[in-house]
């Protein structure tokens, strides 16, 4: 019971964080090699996740879970654009990001950039990332993991823990999003 209360408390703290302190303008390269800014998503809700394509556990699980959660929401989920922003400028080129995100959903927009381009975006979202020592197959990245729901004006609506189930993410999004268009509240 104490664990459930703690988890609910953490969720409340994460989703109630002051909105003016998270997010900001960005311009990065999408999976097709085109420069994209937050202005390209004006008027649309976005669900942003920071990760990297060589991640072996949390990143692929999160993208699969987000895709399932948006599917579960039906019409309301169709109004959200999922965005994957790489924290690994050295390896995550647009073609690598494109191949990676297509494994999960054709709806996901993948963004990457140089370290100089990514750092201000990560700072604006309070995301930390650190390259770990090389392993036999390259290196891994330690990075913070949250889902950021942004409204159509690039303002934070809420944050959702990535260890949530697809159903819980859908429930959280349903509470944070406006009712689907052409449907009563």
C-alpha positions as CSV (number, residue, x, y, z in Angstrom):
1,X,0.0,0.0,0.0
2,X,2.8,2.4,0.9
3,X,4.4,1.7,-2.5
4,X,1.2,2.6,-4.3
5,X,0.8,5.8,-2.3
6,X,4.5,6.7,-3.1
7,X,4.0,6.1,-6.8
8,X,0.8,8.2,-6.9
9,X,2.6,11.0,-5.1
10,X,5.5,10.9,-7.5
11,X,3.1,10.9,-10.5
12,X,1.3,14.0,-9.0
13,X,4.6,15.8,-8.4
14,X,5.8,15.1,-11.9
15,X,2.6,16.1,-13.6
16,X,2.2,19.2,-11.5
17,X,5.7,20.7,-12.1
18,X,5.6,24.5,-12.9
19,X,4.9,24.8,-16.6
20,X,6.9,27.8,-17.3
21,X,10.2,26.1,-16.4
22,X,10.1,23.2,-18.9
23,X,10.5,23.4,-22.7
24,X,11.3,26.2,-25.1
25,X,12.0,26.8,-28.8
26,X,14.1,24.3,-30.7
27,X,15.3,23.7,-34.2
28,X,16.5,20.2,-35.1
29,X,16.8,17.9,-38.1
30,X,14.0,15.4,-38.6
31,X,14.4,11.8,-39.8
32,X,14.1,12.9,-43.4
33,X,17.0,15.4,-43.1
34,X,14.7,18.5,-43.0
35,X,15.1,21.2,-40.4
36,X,12.1,21.3,-38.0
37,X,11.2,23.7,-35.2
38,X,8.6,23.7,-32.5
39,X,6.7,26.1,-34.7
40,X,6.1,23.2,-37.2
41,X,3.9,21.7,-34.4
42,X,2.0,24.9,-33.6
43,X,-1.7,24.0,-32.9
44,X,-0.9,20.4,-32.2
45,X,-0.2,18.5,-29.0
46,X,3.2,16.8,-28.9
47,X,4.4,14.0,-26.6
48,X,8.2,14.4,-26.5
49,X,10.6,11.7,-25.4
50,X,14.4,12.0,-25.2
51,X,16.4,8.8,-25.9
52,X,18.8,7.3,-28.3
53,X,18.7,4.6,-31.0
54,X,21.3,2.3,-29.5
55,X,19.4,2.0,-26.2
56,X,18.8,-1.6,-25.3
57,X,15.9,-1.3,-22.9
58,X,14.1,1.8,-21.8
59,X,13.9,3.7,-25.1
60,X,12.4,0.9,-27.3
61,X,10.0,-0.1,-24.5
62,X,8.9,3.6,-24.1
63,X,8.3,4.1,-27.8
64,X,6.3,0.9,-28.1
65,X,4.3,1.8,-25.0
66,X,3.6,5.3,-26.2
67,X,2.4,4.0,-29.5
68,X,0.1,1.5,-27.8
69,X,-1.2,4.3,-25.5
70,X,-2.0,6.6,-28.4
71,X,-3.8,3.8,-30.2
72,X,-5.8,3.1,-27.0
73,X,-7.0,6.7,-27.0
74,X,-8.5,6.4,-30.4
75,X,-9.5,9.8,-31.9
76,X,-8.0,11.7,-29.0
77,X,-4.7,9.9,-29.5
78,X,-4.7,10.9,-33.2
79,X,-4.5,14.5,-32.1
80,X,-1.1,14.0,-30.4
81,X,2.2,13.9,-32.4
82,X,4.8,11.7,-30.6
83,X,8.3,13.1,-31.0
84,X,11.6,11.2,-30.3
85,X,14.5,13.5,-29.7
86,X,18.0,11.8,-29.7
87,X,20.5,12.6,-27.0
88,X,23.3,10.8,-29.0
89,X,24.5,13.3,-31.6
90,X,27.5,11.2,-32.5
91,X,25.5,8.1,-33.8
92,X,22.0,9.2,-34.4
93,X,22.0,10.6,-37.9
94,X,18.6,11.2,-39.6
95,X,18.7,7.9,-41.5
96,X,19.5,6.0,-38.3
97,X,16.7,7.7,-36.4
98,X,14.3,7.1,-39.3
99,X,15.0,3.3,-39.3
100,X,14.6,3.2,-35.5
101,X,11.3,5.1,-35.1
102,X,9.7,3.2,-38.0
103,X,10.0,0.0,-35.9
104,X,7.4,1.5,-33.5
105,X,5.0,3.7,-35.4
106,X,5.0,5.7,-38.6
107,X,3.4,8.5,-36.6
108,X,6.6,9.2,-34.5
109,X,8.6,12.2,-35.6
110,X,12.3,11.6,-35.0
111,X,14.6,14.6,-34.3
112,X,18.4,14.8,-34.0
113,X,21.1,17.3,-34.4
114,X,24.7,18.2,-33.5
115,X,25.7,18.3,-29.9
116,X,25.6,22.1,-30.1
117,X,22.0,21.9,-31.4
118,X,20.8,19.3,-29.0
119,X,22.3,20.8,-25.8
120,X,20.0,23.9,-25.6
121,X,16.9,21.7,-26.2
122,X,18.0,19.3,-23.5
123,X,18.7,22.2,-21.1
124,X,15.3,23.7,-21.8
125,X,13.6,20.4,-20.9
126,X,16.0,19.7,-18.0
127,X,17.2,16.5,-19.6
128,X,20.5,15.1,-18.7
129,X,22.5,12.7,-20.8
130,X,26.0,11.3,-20.3
131,X,28.0,8.9,-22.4
132,X,29.1,5.9,-20.4
133,X,32.5,4.2,-20.9
134,X,32.9,2.2,-24.1
135,X,31.7,-1.4,-24.0
136,X,32.5,-4.1,-26.5
137,X,29.7,-2.9,-28.8
138,X,30.3,0.8,-28.6
139,X,28.9,2.8,-25.7
140,X,25.6,3.4,-23.8
141,X,24.1,6.7,-22.7
142,X,22.7,7.4,-19.3
143,X,19.8,9.9,-19.7
144,X,16.7,11.2,-17.9
145,X,13.5,9.6,-19.1
146,X,10.1,11.4,-18.9
147,X,7.4,12.0,-21.4
148,X,6.6,15.7,-21.9
149,X,3.1,16.6,-23.1
150,X,3.3,20.0,-24.8
151,X,0.2,22.0,-26.0
152,X,-0.2,23.6,-29.4
153,X,1.8,26.7,-28.3
154,X,4.8,24.6,-27.0
155,X,3.8,25.0,-23.3
156,X,4.1,22.1,-20.9
157,X,0.8,20.5,-20.1
158,X,2.2,17.7,-18.0
159,X,4.9,15.1,-17.6
160,X,4.4,11.3,-17.5
161,X,6.8,8.7,-16.1
162,X,8.1,6.4,-18.7
163,X,7.7,3.3,-16.5
164,X,3.9,3.6,-16.8
165,X,1.9,1.0,-18.7
166,X,0.3,1.9,-22.0
167,X,-3.0,2.0,-20.3
168,X,-1.8,4.3,-17.5
169,X,-0.2,6.6,-20.1
170,X,-3.6,6.6,-22.0
171,X,-5.4,7.5,-18.7
172,X,-2.9,10.3,-17.9
173,X,-3.2,11.7,-21.5
174,X,-7.0,11.5,-21.4
175,X,-6.9,13.7,-18.2
176,X,-4.4,16.1,-19.7
177,X,-5.8,16.5,-23.2
178,X,-8.9,18.4,-24.2
179,X,-11.9,16.2,-25.3
180,X,-11.6,14.9,-28.8
181,X,-13.0,17.2,-31.5
182,X,-16.6,16.7,-32.4
183,X,-17.2,14.7,-29.3
184,X,-19.0,15.9,-26.1
185,X,-16.8,16.4,-23.0
